[in-house]
Amino acid sequence: MPASRVSLCALALALWMAALPPAAAAERDPKAIDALQRMGSYLRSLPAFRVSGDSATEYVLDDGQKYRIDGTVDYLAQSPSRLHARIANAGQARELFIDGKQLTVYSPGLKYYATAPLQGDLQSLLVDTETRYDVHLPLADLFWFGTAQAPVDSVLAATVVGPAKLDGQATTQYAFRQEGVDWQVWIDDGAKPLPRRFVITDTTDAARPQYTADLRWDTAPKVPAQAFTFTPGSGDHRITLVAVEAAEVQP
């Protein structure tokens, strides 16, 4: 290859590398931490909101091969303690209702539902849902950022990646590292710091599977009177929702 060709290739590579975000040591950029706290405070200040979006979850086979399943999420939340969530993919769907006094988990495909008493604000209710009943909601951290359930001290590294546009909306991309997980979030610029995209990477698995979600927001939704109360249909069957502690002692 002629020397001039080599020089041009080297110049192009140098220019391309210069355009990439600089590699940074693990540190906590105060601007990234502040953005995370502002986002959490803003979300908790909303009397009600609806967030929906498209998601993708990677799974890892025993031989290390990965595959992806696409899905959707839809949450309607009303402060201080009401939530209706729908999570679906090609293989299954489930709904979760919290009306401030009771948790109901419903599988529309199987026509099964289960209930349990549950009280508190949304942050504590979702913690109880996970720890007591092993029911996990994607993006439950939306309700926790900046609280005791998701303390800023648990963030080991925080980086401002830089500006980005999503569907014409000006956002800023941030990257965070916590024990066992790396994650990124794109937050709207301006007075309404809504998260628009999440990319969450499981670092406990050598294959590093990811969960991604692109979100759409309504911060002043119409809330139907019975939105958070489950009413079983004629073909629905009630089953028992067993607490994790009880399940662990079953033979």
N, C-alpha and C positions, 0 to 999 in steps of 0.2 A: 504494500500500500504506500503511495507517495507520501512524503513528509507533510505536505500541505493538507492532505486528506486526514492524516492523523491529528494534525493541529486543529482542524475544524471539528472533528469528532470530540476531541478533548475539550474544546471551547463550549460545544453544545452541552456536553455532560456537566461541565462546571456551571453553566447558566441554569440547567435543570436542577442541579443540587442546591444552588443558591435560592431557588424559588420555594424549596421545601421548608416547612417549619423547623427551626433549629432543635436538635436533640438536647434535652435538658435532663439534668440530674434530678433524682427524686426529691422534690421540695414542694412546699405549700405556698403557692403564690397567693398573697392576700387578696388580690383582685378576683381570683377564681373562687376563693372561699366566700368572699362578700357576695358574689353573684349567686352562689348557691343559697346563702342565707336569705337574700332578697327574694329569690324565687319562692322558697318555702314560706316566708312570711306573707307574700302576696297571695299564694294559694290558700293559706289558712284564713286570710281576711275575706275571702269570697263567701257570701251567704249561701250561694249555691253555684254549681257548675256542672256542665256536661263535657266530657272528653271522650272522643272516639278516635279510632285509628286502625291502621293496618300493622300487623306484627309478623315476625318471622322467628321461629325457634329452631336452632340446630341441635340435633341429637347425634350421639356417637355410638357406633356399633362396637362390639368387642374387639374387632380387628382394627379399630381406629378410623374406619370410614365414617364420614359425616353425611347426614342428610338433613334437609330443611323442610319444615312444615309451616305454611302460611296460615295466618288467622286474623281475627278481628277482636278488638276490645271496645267496650262501651260502658262508661261509668256515669251515673247521675248521682251527685252527692249534694246533700243539704245539711248545713251546720245546725246543730252541733253533732248529730249522731245518726244520720240517716243516709243510706246508700243502697243503690241498685246497680249491680254489675252484671254484664253479659260478656262471657269469654267464649269464643268459638273458633274451631278450625274445621278442616274437611272431615275429620273423623269423629268429633264430638263437640258438644256445647254444654255449658252450664251457666246457671244464674245464681246470684247471691243477693239476698234481701236482708237489710238491717233496718229495723224501724225504730230503734232507740231502746227497745225492750227485748227483742228476740232476733236471733239469726236463723235464716232459712236458706238451705242449700238445695238447689233444684237441678235435676238432669232432664231436660225436655225430651231427649231421645229415648231414655229409659223409662220416663214417667215416674221417677222416684224423687221424693223430697224428704228432707229431715230438718228438724227444728231444735233449737236449744235456747235457753234464756241467756241474754247477754246485755249488759248495760255499761254505759260510759260514753265518752266522746269518741269520734271516729278513730283517732290515733290509738287509743287503748283498745277499742273494739277490734280493730284489725290485728293488733298484737295478740289478743286473746283468740281470735279466729285461727291464727297460725299456730300458736303455742299449745292451745288447749284442744283444738280439733284438727290440726294438720291440714287446714284448708288455706291454700296459698293463692293470692291474687297477683297477677303480673302488675308491676309498677305501683305496688302498695306504698312504696317510699314517697309517692307524691303527697301522701298525707302526713309524712313524718319528718321531712327535711327540716333540720334546725331544732328538733325536739329531742327529748331524752331517748326516744326510740331510734333516732338516727343522729347521734351527736357529731358535731364537726370534728371532735377529737379523733374519731375513727378514720378520718381521711388521712392517709399516709403521704399522698402526693396530690397536688392540684396545679393544673396548668391552663393558662389561657391560650388556646390554639389559634384563635383569630376570627375575623368576620367571615360570615357565610350567608348566602341567601337560600331560603327554602320556600318554594312556591311564591317567589317575589317578596317574601317577608325578610327584612334585615334581622339577622340573628348573630350571636357570637357562640362559637364552639368552645367547649371546655372539656378537659380530660381529667379524670380522678382515679386514684388507686386506693383500694382498701384491702384488708386481709381477704385473700381468696378471690378478688374480683377487680377488674379494671372496667371503668365505664366512662362513657362520653355523653354529653348533653348539649343540645343546641337551644339557646334561650333567646326569646325575642328581645330586641333592643327597645329602650324606651320605658315608659311608666308602667307597662304591663308585662313583667318578665315571665311569660309563659314558656314552659318547655315544649319544643316542637319535635324533637327527635331524641331517642335514646339508643345507644349501642352498649350492651352489657356483655362482658367477656368473662367466662368462668376460668380463672387462672389455676384452679386446683386440678384441672384436667389437662393433660399434655396436649390434647387436641384443641384446646381453647375454644369450645363451642360458644356461640354468641346468640343473644336475644336482641332483636331490633324492633323499634316501634316508631312510626310516624303519626303524630297526633294532631287532631283538630279540636278546637275549643269553642264552647259557648259559655260565656261568663254571666249570662243573664237568661238562663233557660226557663221555659215554662215547666212547672212541676205539677203533674197530675196528682190529685188528692190521694190516690191509692198506689202511687208509684213505688213505694217502699214496703208494701204489704203483699205477701204472697197469698193468692187464693187458689187452692187446688181445683183442678178440673175433674170431671167424672171419671177419667181413666187414670188419674194419678194415684200413686201408692205411697203411703208414709212408711219410712224406715227409721231406725234409731241412729242418731248421730252420737257416736261414742267418743268421749274425751280420750286424748292420747294416753293419759295416766291410767285410765281404765283399760284401754285396749292392750297396753303393755303387760298387764297381769293376766290376760285371758290365756287359757291353755292352748 
